[in-house]
Each structure stands twice: as structure tokens, then as C-alpha cells.
Amino acid sequence: MFFTVQGLLIACVIQAQSIAPIKHAADSLGFMIQVGDTAPDFELVLDSGKRFKLSEHKGEVILLQFTASWCSVCRQEMPFLEADIWQKHKDAGLLFIGVDRDEPLAKLEELRNSTKITYPLGLDPGAAVFGLFADKKSGVTRNVLIGRSGKVLFLTRLYKPEEFDHLKEQVQLALDQSK
């Protein structure tokens, strides 16, 4: 698959490999991973044109938001992710990537423009990355917090204010641990 980003033609290659095989059946929320699992490795191209490979960021705290432009709950959650997590922690060491499920770059750009988010977005053709974390038949929005060790620390599905408050706490705790 090829995309034009900032005048460059980029081949979007996704490598969906697992550091340690995940063998869970989907849970009631559609997750194929659990808290405590090693996050499966993947590679994607960000809307900036940069390549992101999870395994190259071990030792960092990473938040993945699985999203899509057609998802109204995602759009509801995005301003809170932007203000309460990204703006608060972007200079404190948090890597935050919105993983856009199976849409072209034009849709990704429209999503960014309409929601006014500034955190990086990545293209996930065929929902290959999504499929490492959740059953492809299940939906977005969902968030995956990954700690410095590469282990999954927290999972959310849909947007619920109480759960979101807990996600904010977990991000802060993860950033505070062994800097």
C-alpha cells in the first residue's frame, strides 16, 4: 500500500509480529490481550511520514488509541485524550499514537482536522495492528497503555468518564515509575 505524505511517496509496510505469542481468546470486550501480557510488536507509518515500531520504544510509556473517522464515540473521547493526557504528558515522556483502523490517509487527515487533535496518528491498513490487540470483529474506540517493560498496564473500551479518570491515573503512575 502506498501513501503520499508531505509530498513523499511512502510504502506502508506493517509487520504484525508478536514478541511473545498471545494466545488468549477474545474477552467480553473483544480484547485478545490482557493486562500483564507483553504487547505484541508492530510497525506502522504515522501521518507525519515517520515509521513507528513498538519494539524500538521499550523503556518508554506508550498509549495506543484505536480509532476510526466513522466512530462517534472516538470523536467524543478524542478531545479528552488531547487535553487531559496528551497535552499534560507529551513533554513528560509519553508516546501517544492514535491507530486509525483501516482507512486511507485522506480520512486520517480529515479526522485530525475535524477533531483538532495534535497527537500522532498512524495508518492501520487491513486493521492488522488492531487485530493483534482485539478481535477484528470488535469495535473501536479502545485504549492500550503499555509500560516501560513492554507489558500491557491498562485497557479501556468505549468512553466512560470514570474509566477515563482511571486511565489518566494509570498514565501518571506509569510515567512516575523508574524514570
Secondary structure, DSSP 8 states (H G I E B T S, - for coil): -EEEETTEEEE-------SS-------TT-BSS-TTSB----EEEBTTS-EEEGGGGTTSEEEEEEE-TT-HHHHHHHHHIIIIIIHHHTTTTEEEEEEEET--HHHHHHHHHHHT--S-EEEEGGGTTHHHHB-TTS-S-EEEEE-TTSBEEEEEES--HHHHHHHHHHHHHHHHTT-
